[in-house]
Amino acid sequence: MRNSLGAEPDSFLEVEAQIFDAFNNLIDTNTGTQVQFALDEAGQEFAQLSAQTATTQKGSAGLRLLPKGKSGTVTLTAESPGLRA
């Protein structure tokens, strides 16, 4: 699993949010939950998201983080109403 993204225009990083229960088990029966993704303000200079939202399929929702040609640190958050971190 990679946790860094190159600045090259043709690169990307797959990111995924997963939904777990109180016992840390993936809820793989969860399909259809909307997850909102957001980059911190400073990080928007360095990267962009392929979409702002994704829908869970078997407990996971994902999208791509795309570079803007500059290097720097970004913070990505994922939220969904009714769920907590």
Helices and strands as residue ranges (DSSP letters): E 13-18, E 34-39, G 42-45, E 47-49, E 53-55, E 60-67, E 76-79
